[in-house]
Amino acid sequence: MPITSKHISQTVKTYLTVRPEYVDELKMVTDLLDAGVDITPRKEFRGHATAGAVLVNDDGLVLQIRHKGLGRWLLPGGHLESGDESLRGAALRELSEETGFNLELVSEDGEDPIHVDVHRIPANPGKGEPDHHHFDFRFLFRTSGDVGALQTEEVTGADWLSVDALQSPLRDHVRAAIA
């Protein structure tokens, strides 16, 4: 069954129960959900959900990919697809697709997102996309494995970087989780 607004609403509610200090940051998300807007399709340009993987190895380093289109180091992740059944499952799918990671070597670190980030995406006329927002649900995973074959259409590199390379508040959440 595809990801539903109910699943996303429950995920946000649980997240805000643990991290009530983010109520204002997630107001755009909760307002859309409260209005009955389906934020799963990537063509919902008021904002839509995405999922990301924060993969930490045995040395406490975080896997990041070099995004081809943006030319920046990012966490593996991306848009939801119709076959995704949960936000966490979408994060794992994206991790596997972008990095070729063997998911048998990945363990989940909790069911809930470690962070939910709202950020603006610039217009992309080539894809017919105006400025819009991503609501990125980021999940923490652990591994003793390594990267496989990269998805060269979207990724130009992958590397294990220090937790310090992450932006706050995600950096702080990951530090606390792996301490």
C-alpha positions in Angstrom: 0.0 0.0 0.0 1.5 3.4 -1.0 2.4 6.0 1.6 -0.7 7.8 2.8 -1.2 11.3 4.3 -2.3 9.5 7.5 1.1 7.8 7.7 2.9 11.1 7.2 0.6 12.9 9.7 1.3 10.2 12.3 5.0 10.4 11.6 5.0 14.2 12.1 2.9 13.9 15.2 5.3 11.3 16.8 8.3 13.4 15.8 6.8 16.6 17.3 6.0 14.7 20.5 9.7 13.9 20.9 10.9 17.2 19.5 8.2 19.9 20.3 10.8 22.6 19.6 10.2 22.0 15.9 6.5 22.9 15.8 7.2 26.2 14.1 9.6 24.8 11.6 7.1 22.1 10.5 4.1 24.5 10.4 4.1 24.4 6.6 3.9 20.6 6.6 1.2 20.4 9.3 -0.9 23.2 7.6 -0.9 21.3 4.3 -1.7 18.0 6.0 -4.4 19.6 8.1 -5.9 21.1 4.9 -6.1 17.6 3.4 -3.3 18.1 0.9 -1.6 15.0 -0.3 2.1 15.8 0.0 3.4 12.5 -1.5 3.4 13.4 -5.2 6.5 15.3 -6.4 4.2 17.5 -8.5 2.7 19.0 -5.4 4.6 22.3 -5.6 3.4 23.8 -2.4 5.7 21.2 -0.9 6.1 17.5 -0.9 7.6 14.7 1.2 11.0 13.2 0.5 13.0 10.6 2.5 16.7 10.4 3.4 19.1 8.0 5.0 21.6 9.0 7.6 23.9 5.9 7.4 26.5 5.7 10.1 29.4 3.2 9.9 31.3 1.5 12.7 33.8 4.3 12.7 31.0 6.9 13.4 31.3 8.4 9.9 28.2 9.3 7.8 27.8 8.3 4.2 27.2 11.3 1.9 26.8 11.4 -1.9 27.9 14.0 -4.4 24.7 15.0 -6.1 25.2 15.5 -9.8 22.5 18.1 -10.4 23.2 20.2 -7.4 27.0 19.7 -7.2 26.9 19.3 -3.4 27.4 16.6 -0.8 24.1 15.4 0.5 22.6 12.5 2.3 21.3 9.7 0.1 17.6 10.3 -0.4 14.9 11.5 -2.7 11.3 11.6 -3.8 8.7 9.1 -2.8 7.5 6.5 -5.3 4.2 4.7 -5.7 5.6 1.4 -4.5 6.9 2.9 -1.2 5.0 1.7 1.8 6.6 3.9 4.5 8.8 6.9 4.7 11.6 4.8 6.3 11.2 2.2 3.5 11.6 5.0 1.0 14.8 6.2 2.7 16.2 2.6 2.4 15.2 2.3 -1.2 16.9 5.6 -2.1 20.0 4.5 -0.2 20.2 1.3 -2.2 19.4 3.0 -5.5 21.9 5.8 -5.2 24.8 4.0 -3.6 24.3 0.3 -4.5 24.4 -0.4 -0.8 23.5 -4.0 0.2 20.6 -3.5 2.6 21.3 -6.8 4.3 24.3 -4.9 5.9 22.1 -2.1 7.1 20.3 -2.0 10.5 17.6 0.4 11.5 18.2 2.7 14.4 14.6 3.3 15.6 11.4 3.6 13.7 11.0 7.4 13.7 12.9 10.0 11.8 15.9 11.4 13.5 15.2 14.8 11.8 12.6 16.3 9.6 14.0 19.2 7.5 12.0 21.7 5.4 14.0 23.3 2.7 13.5 25.3 -0.5 14.3 23.8 -3.8 15.1 26.2 -6.6 13.1 26.2 -9.9 14.2 23.7 -12.5 12.9 24.8 -15.9 14.3 21.7 -17.6 11.9 19.6 -15.5 9.1 22.1 -15.5 9.4 22.6 -11.8 8.9 26.0 -10.0 10.5 26.8 -6.7 9.0 24.5 -4.1 9.8 22.9 -0.7 10.9 19.5 0.3 9.8 18.0 3.6 12.7 15.6 4.1 12.1 12.8 6.6 15.6 11.6 7.6 16.1 8.2 9.2 19.1 6.9 11.1 20.7 3.6 10.0 23.9 1.8 10.9 26.2 -0.5 8.9 29.5 -2.3 8.8 29.2 -2.5 5.0 30.4 -0.2 2.2 29.2 1.5 -1.0 28.4 -0.6 -4.1 27.8 0.7 -7.6 26.7 4.4 -7.7 23.6 5.5 -9.6 25.6 7.6 -12.1 22.5 9.5 -13.4 22.2 11.3 -10.1 25.4 10.6 -8.1 29.0 11.5 -9.0 30.7 10.2 -5.8 30.2 8.9 -2.3 32.3 9.2 0.8 32.2 8.6 4.5 32.4 12.0 6.2 32.6 13.2 9.8 29.4 13.9 11.6 30.8 17.4 11.8 30.1 17.7 8.0 26.4 17.6 8.7 24.5 20.9 9.3 22.9 21.6 12.6 20.4 20.5 14.0 20.8 17.1 12.2 24.5 17.0 13.3 23.4 17.4 17.0 20.7 14.7 16.7 23.2 12.2 15.1 25.9 13.0 17.6 23.5 12.3 20.5 22.2 9.1 18.8 25.6 7.6 18.2 27.2 8.7 21.5 
